[in-house]
Amino acid sequence: MNRSTSRDLYDRALDVLPGGVNSSVRATRPYPAFIERGDGAHVIDADGNRYIDYVMGYGPLLLGHDLPESVRAAVQSTLSEGPMYGAPTEIEVELAEFVARHVPSVEMCRFVNSGTEATVSAVRLARGYTGREKIVVMQGGYHGAQESTLVEGSPDDPRPSSPGVPQSFAEHTIPVPFNDTEAIEAIFEAHGDEIAGVLTEPLLGNTAGVLPVEGYHERLRELCDESGALLIFDEVMTGFRVGGLQCAQGKLGVTPDLTTFAKIVGGGFPAGAIGGPAEIVESFTPAGDVFQSGTFSGHPVAMAAGLETLRYAAENDVYDHVNRLGEKLRQGLTEITEDRAPGYTVLGTDSMFKLVFTRGDAAAPGPECGAGCRQDPDCDRFDRCPKTGADVEQSETERWERLFRPAMLDDGIFLTANQLESQFVSHAHTDEDVEETLEAYKAYFE
Ligand SMILES: *Cc1c(COP(=O)(O)O)cnc(C)c1O
């Protein structure tokens, strides 16, 4: 496959953009394919190569690259009236009403411009509302590029995960292993009255899609209730994808105090939100005194795109379609890698999927429990399938980046940059796309 135009563009980009990109995950080896346009479930690169796309903007593009007529019309008419005002508009009220109507924990929202901004504000809100400073996060979870959550290490030894984050900031964050009830109980035992909030993805979407074990979130809910800490679900990735319009919290049946959104809620444009009960969210200025503000917040074009995308999903078979194809992919991948497991584990749920390469250890202890790991305690593999971010991170990653992803790209399949990032099915994908994709996976393993 000729990608010489992409190579030349990357050569220029390296002079003027650090690492040649504006988000680190885009710098795929040996150089990224520069995208010229999208077409349904496909992207076409600068050399005219066509790929089936499972990156889907890293999550926002629930409907694929061609916006339905209603979304396109709303975006164009909003734009033609002028880009933004610094004054309220009707469209942001309508989107907030829509979110409040569908998501169990949400009575009101504050809109922002990204997932990072949503989690920054949610953490400040939790601290301001409770008057406490510590935030518990999950090792291997991701909440955007922000100081309070770019923290790794153990509860007793939290360290910045990036230069530029002061150690003194990291000390207010407690990283714990996901799915480990005893670990979180010990933290609440020791620090219960200092914890402002537990911030977690409902499933570890940024570590390939590790699902919660039965009862884990219920226990988090109890611990937060007993101690007066807030339970914060970061649904930036899962929101309006897992569990459909009720989001992952509806599917799991656990209602957090606060929820952060972004990605799909902007319908392909930059938007994010912090949602929750009025009692808490009204702590934000100007209703309360926790400072929160933004020139572009509630941007009319992004609000229009988000609202019409969600309305389209409510009125069409979007979730049935994407979840069925997600299941078909996970099932197909489970079959392709069956006699190779546990060298490989299929993760994800609904329209998210990922094949994780795990290290060594050849003997398979039995079949997987479903179309991908379901954390079923009765499954023969239960003890060996990934439960935490560390379980996924310890597994092989060089193979994905150096061998697997480039081979799939040459076969016309556009996958995420590394084995930690989930992949997404859109409403534009077809059964034929999925079958072609499974053929490419099969060819790689033969
Ligand atoms: C993508 C993501 C973020 C960050 O959102 P940005 O819009 O990239 O700032 C935060 N949390 C989760 C769970 C995400 O998947």
The ligand as an ORCA input file, in Angstrom:
! r2SCAN-3c Opt
* xyz 0 1
  C     -11.410     10.299     26.121
  C     -11.574     10.241     27.589
  C     -11.307     11.349     28.411
  C     -10.687     12.609     27.875
  O     -11.531     13.277     27.009
  P     -10.898     14.404     26.033
  O     -12.078     14.940     25.293
  O      -9.906     13.684     25.182
  O     -10.255     15.425     26.890
  C     -11.621     11.272     29.754
  N     -12.164     10.160     30.274
  C     -12.419      9.068     29.531
  C     -13.047      7.868     30.175
  C     -12.124      9.071     28.168
  O     -12.359      7.965     27.444
*
